[in-house]
Amino acid sequence: MRVLRALTVAAAACVAVGLSTPFAGANPSDPLGGSPAGGNGSNTGNGPSNVTVNPYNVHQGSTMQVSAAGCRHGGTVWSPGNFPQTNLSAGSVGFATVRIFNHASPGNHTLSVKCNDNSLVATHRFTILAGNGAHGGIGGSFGPSTAETAIGAGLVGVAALGAGVHVMRRRRPLRGRA
């Protein structure tokens, strides 16, 4: 009975994957860089679009990711007084990592994106926060305390004891031996 149930679940999963395949084929990710609105994929003359920043709120001295569509041959990103001019990678969506100056003034600012093959400029707003951001992670320089180790060992022992009790209660007697 359990085997039948497992086979039914596996068959249902295969059917779900099989039914989703036509939807995935209808909306390809277009690795050749075609335009999302259809057409021949040529973006010459459109300039940068869909400019995004991550994170939107960034501390002085930290880095920020900038992306923009439409710059197939690369481009540049800049924000005077906040970070130096940086190259935007080529492709259907270009990326750049910018480092905010330590002395950049806190507040709302605007960055600009320009494609190498177009004179149009797109802008996007971002916020610089005062002070240096936290350096995440401690790199494994601290280990667990004695109390944490004792609690962990106790939990492992209780789990092993529970598993042993479960196995003993589920054991079936051998047939033919009394």
C-alpha positions as CSV (number, residue, x, y, z in Angstrom):
1,M,0.0,0.0,0.0
2,R,2.8,2.4,0.8
3,V,4.5,1.7,-2.5
4,L,1.3,2.5,-4.4
5,R,1.0,5.8,-2.5
6,A,4.6,6.7,-3.3
7,L,4.2,5.9,-7.0
8,T,1.0,8.0,-7.1
9,V,2.8,11.0,-5.6
10,A,5.7,10.6,-8.1
11,A,3.3,10.3,-11.0
12,A,1.5,13.5,-9.9
13,A,4.8,15.4,-9.7
14,C,5.8,14.2,-13.2
15,V,2.4,15.4,-14.5
16,A,2.8,18.8,-12.9
17,V,6.3,19.3,-14.4
18,G,5.0,18.0,-17.8
19,L,2.1,20.5,-17.8
20,S,4.3,23.4,-16.9
21,T,6.6,22.8,-19.8
22,P,4.4,24.5,-22.5
23,F,4.3,27.7,-20.3
24,A,8.1,27.8,-20.0
25,G,8.4,27.4,-23.7
26,A,5.9,30.1,-24.4
27,N,7.9,32.7,-22.4
28,P,11.6,32.1,-23.2
29,S,14.3,33.9,-21.2
30,D,15.8,35.0,-24.6
31,P,19.5,34.3,-24.1
32,L,20.2,36.2,-27.4
33,G,19.0,39.4,-25.8
34,G,15.7,40.0,-27.7
35,S,13.6,42.9,-26.6
36,P,11.1,42.0,-23.9
37,A,8.2,43.6,-25.8
38,G,8.9,41.5,-28.9
39,G,10.4,42.6,-32.2
40,N,13.8,41.9,-33.6
41,G,15.8,42.4,-30.4
42,S,17.5,45.5,-31.8
43,N,17.8,48.2,-29.1
44,T,19.9,50.7,-31.0
45,G,18.6,54.2,-30.5
46,N,16.5,53.4,-27.4
47,G,19.2,54.2,-24.9
48,P,19.4,53.0,-21.3
49,S,16.1,51.9,-19.6
50,N,15.0,50.0,-16.5
51,V,17.8,51.4,-14.3
52,T,17.9,49.8,-10.9
53,V,20.1,50.1,-7.8
54,N,20.7,47.6,-5.0
55,P,20.6,48.6,-2.2
56,Y,18.6,51.7,-2.6
57,N,19.9,53.0,0.8
58,V,23.7,52.7,0.9
59,H,26.2,53.8,3.6
60,Q,29.2,56.0,2.9
61,G,32.1,53.9,1.8
62,S,29.9,50.9,0.8
63,T,29.2,49.4,-2.6
64,M,26.1,49.5,-4.7
65,Q,25.0,47.4,-7.7
66,V,23.6,49.3,-10.7
67,S,21.9,47.6,-13.6
68,A,20.4,49.0,-16.8
69,A,18.8,47.5,-19.9
70,G,19.4,48.7,-23.5
71,C,23.2,49.2,-23.4
72,R,24.2,46.2,-25.6
73,H,27.7,47.6,-26.1
74,G,28.3,48.7,-22.5
75,G,28.1,52.2,-21.1
76,T,29.0,54.4,-18.1
77,V,27.5,55.1,-14.7
78,W,28.3,58.3,-12.7
79,S,27.2,60.5,-9.9
80,P,29.5,63.5,-9.3
81,G,30.7,63.8,-5.7
82,N,29.3,60.4,-4.8
83,F,31.3,57.9,-6.8
84,P,33.7,57.9,-9.8
85,Q,32.6,57.2,-13.3
86,T,32.3,53.4,-13.7
87,N,31.9,51.1,-16.7
88,L,28.6,49.3,-17.3
89,S,29.0,45.8,-18.7
90,A,27.8,45.0,-22.2
91,G,24.7,42.8,-22.8
92,S,21.0,43.0,-22.8
93,V,21.2,44.1,-19.2
94,G,24.4,45.8,-18.1
95,F,25.8,45.7,-14.6
96,A,28.2,47.9,-12.6
97,T,29.4,47.9,-9.0
98,V,30.1,51.4,-7.7
99,R,31.8,52.3,-4.4
100,I,30.4,55.3,-2.7
101,F,33.0,57.8,-1.5
102,N,33.7,57.9,2.3
103,H,33.1,61.7,2.2
104,A,29.9,61.6,0.1
105,S,27.2,63.8,1.6
106,P,24.3,61.9,3.1
107,G,20.9,62.4,1.6
108,N,19.0,61.7,-1.7
109,H,21.1,61.7,-4.8
110,T,20.8,60.9,-8.5
111,L,23.0,58.7,-10.7
112,S,23.2,58.8,-14.5
113,V,23.6,56.0,-17.0
114,K,24.7,56.5,-20.6
115,C,25.2,53.8,-23.3
116,N,28.4,53.8,-25.4
117,D,26.4,53.7,-28.6
118,N,23.8,56.3,-27.7
119,S,23.7,59.8,-26.5
120,L,20.6,59.4,-24.3
121,V,21.0,59.4,-20.5
122,A,18.8,57.7,-17.9
123,T,18.8,58.6,-14.2
124,H,17.8,56.9,-11.0
125,R,17.6,58.1,-7.4
126,F,19.3,56.6,-4.4
127,T,20.0,57.5,-0.8
128,I,23.4,57.8,1.0
129,L,23.2,57.1,4.7
130,A,25.6,58.7,7.1
131,G,28.4,56.6,8.7
132,N,30.1,53.4,7.6
133,G,28.0,50.3,7.2
134,A,28.5,47.2,9.3
135,H,31.1,44.7,8.0
136,G,29.0,41.6,8.0
137,G,30.2,38.3,9.4
138,I,32.9,37.5,11.9
139,G,34.7,35.0,9.6
140,G,34.5,32.1,12.1
141,S,36.7,33.8,14.6
142,F,34.3,32.9,17.4
143,G,33.3,29.4,18.3
144,P,30.3,28.2,20.4
145,S,30.4,28.8,24.1
146,T,30.6,26.0,26.7
147,A,26.9,26.4,27.4
148,E,26.0,26.2,23.7
149,T,28.1,23.1,23.3
150,A,26.5,21.4,26.3
151,I,23.0,22.2,25.1
152,G,23.8,20.9,21.6
153,A,25.3,17.7,23.1
154,G,22.2,17.2,25.2
155,L,19.9,17.7,22.3
156,V,21.8,15.1,20.2
157,G,21.7,12.6,23.1
158,V,17.9,13.1,23.6
159,A,17.4,12.6,19.8
160,A,19.5,9.4,19.9
161,L,17.5,8.1,22.9
162,G,14.2,8.8,21.2
163,A,15.3,7.1,18.0
164,G,16.4,4.0,20.1
165,V,13.0,3.9,21.9
166,H,11.2,4.2,18.6
167,V,13.2,1.3,17.0
168,M,12.7,-0.9,20.1
169,R,8.9,-0.4,20.1
170,R,8.6,-1.0,16.3
171,R,10.7,-4.2,16.4
172,R,8.7,-7.2,15.3
173,P,9.3,-10.6,16.8
174,L,11.0,-13.2,14.5
175,R,8.6,-15.9,13.4
176,G,9.4,-19.4,14.5
177,R,11.3,-18.4,17.5
178,A,9.6,-18.0,20.8
